[in-house]
Amino acid sequence: IDLNRRYSKILCATLFWAEGSKKINHIAFTNSDPNMIKVFISLLRNSYDLDESKFHISVHLHEYHDKDAIFQFWSDITKVPLDQFIRPYLKPHTGTRKHEDYKGCITIRYYDVKIARELTAIYNALGDKY
């Protein structure tokens, strides 16, 4: 689907509303679904002229994950270089379940207060209208 900037912003704001941080001094979007991550970051890039160096990725890993492989997986999904990944959060494994194909949960952070406020304004306007 080829979307113009206006529709991209609306869709991006809607995803941000559902899965984003409600702090409006930066964008933080968290999810474990690679497709949702790919869609969100693509919409964000389609909606704004971004400084790619402002992306930072945080990964939540379990102790059974291979950190390097998981980082590479998410770098391939997000197209964010590995040097913009921060130290992972290591979640303790309870020993009850191990998801073989689970790649961890990531938070995409993009530091631009103006964009964060605009996305928040869009989703607030949607909420007020409907």
Residue pairs with C-beta under 8 A, 6 or more apart in sequence:
3 11
3 43
3 46
5 46
5 47
8 43
8 46
8 47
9 43
9 47
9 118
9 119
9 122
10 122
10 126
11 43
12 40
12 43
12 44
12 46
12 47
12 119
13 118
13 119
13 120
13 122
13 123
13 126
14 123
14 126
15 29
15 36
15 39
15 40
15 43
16 27
16 29
16 40
16 119
16 120
16 123
17 123
17 126
17 127
19 29
19 30
19 31
19 36
19 40
20 27
20 28
20 29
20 30
20 119
21 27
21 28
21 29
21 30
22 120
23 116
24 113
24 116
24 117
24 120
25 113
25 116
26 109
26 110
26 111
26 112
26 113
26 116
27 44
27 108
27 109
27 110
27 111
27 112
27 115
27 116
27 119
28 107
28 108
28 109
29 37
29 40
29 41
29 107
29 108
30 105
30 106
30 107
30 108
31 37
31 40
31 105
31 106
32 102
32 103
32 104
32 105
32 106
34 73
34 77
34 103
37 74
37 77
37 78
37 106
37 108
38 77
38 78
40 108
41 78
41 79
41 80
41 108
44 50
44 110
44 115
48 112
48 115
50 110
50 112
51 112
52 80
53 84
54 110
54 111
54 112
55 78
55 80
55 84
55 108
55 109
55 110
56 84
56 85
56 86
56 108
56 109
56 110
56 111
57 74
57 75
57 78
57 80
57 84
57 85
57 86
57 106
57 107
57 108
57 109
58 85
58 86
58 88
58 89
58 106
58 107
58 109
59 70
59 71
59 74
59 85
59 88
59 89
59 104
59 105
59 106
60 88
60 89
60 91
60 104
60 105
60 106
60 107
61 67
61 70
61 88
61 89
61 90
61 91
61 104
62 90
62 91
62 92
62 93
62 98
62 102
62 104
63 90
63 91
63 92
63 93
64 93
64 98
65 103
65 104
67 88
70 88
70 103
70 104
71 82
71 85
71 88
72 82
73 103
74 80
74 85
74 103
74 104
74 106
75 81
75 82
75 85
78 106
78 108
80 108
88 104
110 116
